[in-house]
Amino acid sequence: MAMQALYLADGTPTSKDTIRRAVAAHRAVIRWAHGNWHNIASLHIYNDAETAAYEADRNTIGQCYSMWEESWSELASTVGQAIRAAAGLLKVS
Protein backbone atom coordinates (compact mmCIF):
# COMPACT_ATOMS: atom_id res chain seq x y z
CA MET A 1 0.00 0.00 0.00
CA ALA A 2 1.41 3.42 -0.98
CA MET A 3 1.96 6.02 1.69
CA GLN A 4 -0.73 8.71 1.78
CA ALA A 5 0.53 12.17 0.81
CA LEU A 6 0.48 14.70 3.67
CA TYR A 7 -0.62 18.30 3.20
CA LEU A 8 -1.31 21.28 5.42
CA ALA A 9 -4.65 23.05 5.10
CA ASP A 10 -3.19 25.57 2.63
CA GLY A 11 -2.03 22.76 0.32
CA THR A 12 1.62 22.86 1.33
CA PRO A 13 3.19 19.35 1.32
CA THR A 14 4.53 18.30 4.71
CA SER A 15 6.23 15.31 6.34
CA LYS A 16 5.62 13.09 9.34
CA ASP A 17 8.77 14.48 10.95
CA THR A 18 7.55 18.08 10.58
CA ILE A 19 4.20 17.07 12.06
CA ARG A 20 5.87 15.26 14.99
CA ARG A 21 7.93 18.35 15.82
CA ALA A 22 4.91 20.65 15.56
CA VAL A 23 2.75 18.47 17.84
CA ALA A 24 5.56 18.25 20.42
CA ALA A 25 5.96 22.05 20.36
CA HIS A 26 2.17 22.63 20.58
CA ARG A 27 2.14 24.33 17.17
CA ALA A 28 -0.21 21.89 15.36
CA VAL A 29 -3.91 22.77 15.15
CA ILE A 30 -6.73 20.59 13.86
CA ARG A 31 -9.47 22.62 12.16
CA TRP A 32 -12.81 20.85 11.78
CA ALA A 33 -15.58 21.64 9.29
CA HIS A 34 -18.68 20.03 7.85
CA GLY A 35 -18.35 18.27 4.51
CA ASN A 36 -19.47 15.20 2.57
CA TRP A 37 -21.78 14.02 5.35
CA HIS A 38 -18.91 13.94 7.86
CA ASN A 39 -17.05 16.37 10.05
CA ILE A 40 -13.65 16.51 8.40
CA ALA A 41 -10.35 17.90 9.67
CA SER A 42 -7.38 19.72 8.20
CA LEU A 43 -4.00 20.42 9.75
CA HIS A 44 -2.50 23.85 10.37
CA ILE A 45 1.05 24.30 11.69
CA TYR A 46 1.93 27.69 13.15
CA ASN A 47 5.32 29.29 13.82
CA ASP A 48 4.83 29.45 17.58
CA ALA A 49 2.74 27.89 20.34
CA GLU A 50 1.08 31.19 21.26
CA THR A 51 -0.39 31.66 17.78
CA ALA A 52 -1.42 28.00 17.67
CA ALA A 53 -3.21 28.32 21.04
CA TYR A 54 -5.06 31.40 19.77
CA GLU A 55 -6.07 29.62 16.55
CA ALA A 56 -7.11 26.50 18.48
CA ASP A 57 -9.79 28.60 20.21
CA ARG A 58 -11.37 29.56 16.88
CA ASN A 59 -15.01 28.43 16.74
CA THR A 60 -17.73 29.74 14.42
CA ILE A 61 -20.48 27.27 15.35
CA GLY A 62 -23.80 29.13 15.47
CA GLN A 63 -22.24 32.31 14.04
CA CYS A 64 -22.67 31.51 10.33
CA TYR A 65 -25.59 31.79 7.93
CA SER A 66 -25.26 28.10 7.10
CA MET A 67 -23.89 25.23 9.19
CA TRP A 68 -21.76 24.31 6.15
CA GLU A 69 -19.70 27.46 6.77
CA GLU A 70 -18.97 26.59 10.41
CA SER A 71 -15.53 25.54 11.64
CA TRP A 72 -13.98 24.81 15.02
CA SER A 73 -10.44 24.06 16.10
CA GLU A 74 -8.32 22.32 18.72
CA LEU A 75 -4.64 21.73 19.39
CA ALA A 76 -3.59 18.38 17.93
CA SER A 77 -3.57 15.97 20.86
CA THR A 78 -1.51 13.21 19.24
CA VAL A 79 0.88 12.80 16.34
CA GLY A 80 -1.42 10.14 14.86
CA GLN A 81 -4.40 12.51 14.90
CA ALA A 82 -2.33 15.22 13.18
CA ILE A 83 -0.99 12.82 10.53
CA ARG A 84 -4.51 11.55 9.76
CA ALA A 85 -5.71 15.17 9.39
CA ALA A 86 -2.81 15.98 7.02
CA ALA A 87 -3.68 12.88 4.99
CA GLY A 88 -7.37 13.86 4.79
CA LEU A 89 -8.35 10.78 6.78
CA LEU A 90 -9.52 12.31 10.08
CA LYS A 91 -13.34 12.29 10.02
CA VAL A 92 -16.23 11.90 12.41
CA SER A 93 -19.65 10.82 11.16
PEZIQUI-V76738 format. One record per residue. RES is the residue in three letters. PHI is phi in radians with two decimals (none if undefined). OMEGA is omega in whole degrees, 0 to 359 (none if undefined). D_FIRST is the distance of its C-alpha to the first C-alpha in Angstrom with 1 decimal. Layout:
res=RES phi=PHI omega=OMEGA d_first=D_FIRST
res=RES phi=PHI omega=OMEGA d_first=D_FIRST
This chain:
res=MET phi=none omega=181 d_first=0.0
res=ALA phi=-1.30 omega=179 d_first=3.8
res=MET phi=-1.22 omega=178 d_first=6.6
res=GLN phi=-1.22 omega=176 d_first=8.9
res=ALA phi=-1.17 omega=182 d_first=12.2
res=LEU phi=-1.99 omega=181 d_first=15.2
res=TYR phi=-2.38 omega=171 d_first=18.6
res=LEU phi=-1.39 omega=184 d_first=22.0
res=ALA phi=-1.02 omega=180 d_first=24.1
res=ASP phi=-1.50 omega=178 d_first=25.9
res=GLY phi=1.62 omega=179 d_first=22.9
res=THR phi=-1.25 omega=176 d_first=23.0
res=PRO phi=-1.10 omega=179 d_first=19.7
res=THR phi=-2.46 omega=181 d_first=19.4
res=SER phi=-2.23 omega=177 d_first=17.7
res=LYS phi=-1.04 omega=180 d_first=17.0
res=ASP phi=-1.11 omega=177 d_first=20.2
res=THR phi=-1.08 omega=179 d_first=22.3
res=ILE phi=-1.13 omega=179 d_first=21.3
res=ARG phi=-0.99 omega=180 d_first=22.2
res=ARG phi=-1.12 omega=181 d_first=25.5
res=ALA phi=-1.16 omega=178 d_first=26.3
res=VAL phi=-1.13 omega=180 d_first=25.8
res=ALA phi=-1.08 omega=181 d_first=27.9
res=ALA phi=-1.61 omega=180 d_first=30.6
res=HIS phi=1.05 omega=179 d_first=30.7
res=ARG phi=-1.97 omega=183 d_first=29.9
res=ALA phi=-1.75 omega=181 d_first=26.7
res=VAL phi=-2.13 omega=174 d_first=27.6
res=ILE phi=-1.66 omega=176 d_first=25.7
res=ARG phi=-1.94 omega=181 d_first=27.4
res=TRP phi=-1.70 omega=175 d_first=27.2
res=ALA phi=-2.72 omega=177 d_first=28.2
res=HIS phi=-1.48 omega=176 d_first=28.5
res=GLY phi=-3.13 omega=176 d_first=26.3
res=ASN phi=0.91 omega=177 d_first=24.8
res=TRP phi=1.15 omega=177 d_first=26.4
res=HIS phi=-2.41 omega=164 d_first=24.8
res=ASN phi=-1.58 omega=184 d_first=25.7
res=ILE phi=-2.04 omega=186 d_first=23.0
res=ALA phi=-2.08 omega=171 d_first=22.8
res=SER phi=-2.26 omega=183 d_first=22.6
res=LEU phi=-1.94 omega=173 d_first=23.0
res=HIS phi=-2.06 omega=174 d_first=26.1
res=ILE phi=-2.11 omega=182 d_first=27.0
res=TYR phi=-1.84 omega=183 d_first=30.7
res=ASN phi=-1.24 omega=181 d_first=32.8
res=ASP phi=-2.56 omega=183 d_first=34.6
res=ALA phi=-1.18 omega=180 d_first=34.6
res=GLU phi=-1.13 omega=178 d_first=37.8
res=THR phi=-1.11 omega=179 d_first=36.3
res=ALA phi=-1.07 omega=179 d_first=33.1
res=ALA phi=-1.09 omega=178 d_first=35.4
res=TYR phi=-1.10 omega=181 d_first=37.5
res=GLU phi=-1.15 omega=180 d_first=34.5
res=ALA phi=-1.18 omega=178 d_first=33.1
res=ASP phi=-1.52 omega=182 d_first=36.4
res=ARG phi=-1.19 omega=182 d_first=35.9
res=ASN phi=-2.69 omega=180 d_first=36.3
res=THR phi=-1.93 omega=180 d_first=37.5
res=ILE phi=-1.08 omega=180 d_first=37.4
res=GLY phi=1.40 omega=182 d_first=40.7
res=GLN phi=-1.93 omega=185 d_first=41.7
res=CYS phi=-1.98 omega=177 d_first=40.2
res=TYR phi=-1.09 omega=182 d_first=41.6
res=SER phi=-2.21 omega=177 d_first=38.4
res=MET phi=-1.06 omega=181 d_first=35.9
res=TRP phi=-1.23 omega=177 d_first=33.2
res=GLU phi=-1.66 omega=183 d_first=34.5
res=GLU phi=-1.25 omega=171 d_first=34.3
res=SER phi=-2.57 omega=178 d_first=32.1
res=TRP phi=-2.60 omega=190 d_first=32.2
res=SER phi=-2.34 omega=175 d_first=30.8
res=GLU phi=-2.76 omega=172 d_first=30.3
res=LEU phi=-1.13 omega=177 d_first=29.5
res=ALA phi=-1.10 omega=184 d_first=25.9
res=SER phi=-1.56 omega=179 d_first=26.5
res=THR phi=-2.46 omega=176 d_first=23.4
res=VAL phi=-1.11 omega=180 d_first=20.8
res=GLY phi=-1.03 omega=178 d_first=18.0
res=GLN phi=-1.07 omega=181 d_first=19.9
res=ALA phi=-1.15 omega=179 d_first=20.3
res=ILE phi=-1.13 omega=178 d_first=16.6
res=ARG phi=-1.10 omega=178 d_first=15.8
res=ALA phi=-1.15 omega=180 d_first=18.7
res=ALA phi=-1.15 omega=180 d_first=17.7
res=ALA phi=-1.54 omega=182 d_first=14.3
res=GLY phi=1.34 omega=185 d_first=16.4
res=LEU phi=-1.94 omega=181 d_first=15.2
res=LEU phi=-1.61 omega=184 d_first=18.5
res=LYS phi=-2.45 omega=172 d_first=20.7
res=VAL phi=-2.35 omega=180 d_first=23.6
res=SER phi=-1.46 omega=none d_first=25.1
